[in-house]
């Protein structure tokens, strides 16, 4: 029973590594491109055909210009999913770190840090008026 549990845990850990894999459009084959969320067989074929026809992609702008159907929004989504051009993520689309499903929300302007809510400051001992 313990062996089965250990095997299940090992399989889960290995599959998580594949979920956060980085795939470079200039080096990947069709199967690797298909593994990126948002890239299907048609897009991977278009990427490989364009790469074969005109050479490697120079940057994200070159990739977007040469691959039909990849505008800024879709390029950002693909980059977040792990697609890279020459080892670079698209500007404005940081790669998700392994295990980090949700990005931290930015603080609102004028918001107090979390430490400020933890404990109110002790008030200085004020002299009480004798009544």
N, C-alpha and C positions, 0 to 999 in steps of 0.2 A: 504494500500500500504506500509506504513512504517513497519507494522508487518511482511509482507512478506520479506521486505529488511532485517530486523533484524534477521529473521529466516535464511535467506540465509547466512548472515555474520556469525551467530553462527555455522551453518553447516560447513562452510569453515574453521573456526578456529578449530572445533573439528576434521575435517578430516586431517588438517595439523599436529595435535598431533599424529595421527596414522601413518603418513608418517615417522616420526622420532622416532618411538617407538624402544626400545631396546628389543631384544628377546634373551633369554638365552637358548642354546640348551639342557641344562640339566633340564629345567623346562617347556619348551613350549610344547603344544600339536600340532597336525598336522596343524590345522588352523592358529595358531600363526606362525609356521615355514613357511607356505605358504605365509604369508603376507610379508615376507622379499624378496626384489627384488633379483632374482637369485636362489631362492629356489622354486622348483615346487613340485607337489605331489610325484613324484618318489624319489626325494632327501629327502623330509620330512619323507617319509616312511622308507628310508634307515637309517636316523638319529635315528628315534624312535626304529627301529628294533635293531640297534647296541647298543643303550643305554639300551634297555631291556635285551639284551643278555649278555653284558659285563659290565654293570654299567655305572655310569655317566662319562663324559669325564673329564679328569684331566686338560688339557690345549689345546691350539690350535694344538700343535704337535700331541697329542693323537687323537684329532678330525680328523686331516688330515690323520693320519695313518689308522684310523678305518673306515672312510667314503670314499668309492670309488669315484674317480673323483674330489676330492678337493685337488688341489696342492696349492702352495704358491700364485700364481696370483689370483686364484678363491677365496681362503680363504681371501685374502686382500679385494677383491671386496665385499664379503659377510659381512665382518667386517664393511666396510664403509657403507653398506646398513643397518646396525643395528644388525647383528648377534654377539652374545657374547658367550664365553665359561667361565663358572664360573664368570660371571660379568665382564670379561676382553675383551677388543678389541684386535685384532691381532696386534703384534708389527709392527710398520711401517704403520699402518692403523688407524689414529686417527678418532674418531667418528665425523661425521658432526654435527655441532651445529644446533639447530632448527633455520630455516630461513637462514642459510648460505649455499647457493647452490654451490658457487664457492670459493675455497680456495684462499687466497691471494698469489700472485706470489712472490717467493723469490727474494730479491734484487740481482742484478748482482754485481760481485766483482768490487770495485772501483766506483760504482754508487753514485751519490750525493743524499742525502736525499731530499724529496720533498720540505722541507722548504728552501733549498738552491736556488731553482729555483724561489721562490716567489718574491723576491725583491733583486736587486743587492745592495751591500753595498755602502753607500755614500762614495765618495772619500774625503779624507781630503783636506781641502782648501789649495791649493798650492799657493805659492806666485807667482803672475804673473810677468813676466819680463816686465819692462817698455820698450816700444819701441819708 
